[in-house]
Amino acid sequence: MPLIKRSLSLSGHRTSLSLEPEFWTVLDQAAALEHRSLAALINAIDAERGEDPLASSVRVWVLRRLMREDR
């Protein structure tokens, strides 16, 4: 499955993030449920990620969210 690349601003810097469509779907839904923009959600994930790559951190965030929802 091809990755989808989206551009956004993180801490005032333009960057792009490539993820599978399924991850974007969960992120869009999460942002809507939390009444914040996708950029704000990604910024929050970015702030907590440490040295890990952003794409990996986002995928782990999505996985953890889905695991919490299954409980």
N, C-alpha and C positions, 0 to 999 in steps of 0.2 A: 504494500500500500504506500503510495507516495506521501511524503511529508508536505504539510502546508506551512508556508512561511508567513508570519505576520510581523509587521514593524510596530514598535512602541517605544515610549520613552521610559527609561529607568533612571531615577535620580537625576533627571534633567539631560540625560544622554540618549540619543536615538540608537536603537539596536533592533535586531530581528531575532525571532525565535521560531525554530522549525519543529513541529510536532505532528504526530499522526492525527487525523481528523477526530478520532474518538476522544483524544485528550482535550482538543479544543472544545468539543461539545460539552464535556464535564466542566471545564473552566468557565465557559459562557453561562451555563446553568448556575454554577456556584456564584458567580459575580451577580447575576440577576437576583438570586435568592438573598444575597447579602446586601443588596441595594447599593452596589458600588461598581465602578467601571472595571473592565477587564484589566486595564493598566494598573489600577489601584491594587487589584488582587495579585497580579504578577509582581508588583513592587513589594508587597508584603512577603511573598515567597522569597524574593530576591534578598530582602533584608535578613532573613533567617537562614540562608543557605550556606554560609561559611565559604569554604574553598571549592565546594562541589560545582560542577557545571550547571548553569541555569536550567537547561533542558532536562537534565537528570533530576534536579530538585523539583521541577514542576511535575514530572511524571510520578515521583515518589509522593508528592503532596496529593495528587489526584488519587493514587492508590490508597493512601491512608484515609482520605475522605470517603471513598467508596467502601472501605472496610468498616469504618464507623457507622455508615448508613445501613450496613447489613446486620448490625447488632440489634 
